[in-house]
Amino acid sequence: MPIPHSASGSRAEDLFIELFSEVFGAEKAGYLYSQYHFYDIYQNSRYADFVLENNGRRIAIEIDDDAALTWMRQSHYYMGLYSYT
């Protein structure tokens, strides 16, 4: 099964998909949505680098320039607990 690439073309995001596929299996990469569009609590249009969706639950994943991961809980995001929200 071929490994998908990020919608943005970012090398760091492609590396994340490769790592995710190695750890969880290439078939599970189908649960990742690249450049996922959403509206924040102020109705501003935004994009998450990835959203992992399974059984109706979504986890936003942001990749920075150094390919480090930040896992966000939706409730914490809406509470403003992240400095970049």
Order of alpha helices (4+ residues) and beta strands (2+ residues): alpha-beta-beta-beta-beta-alpha
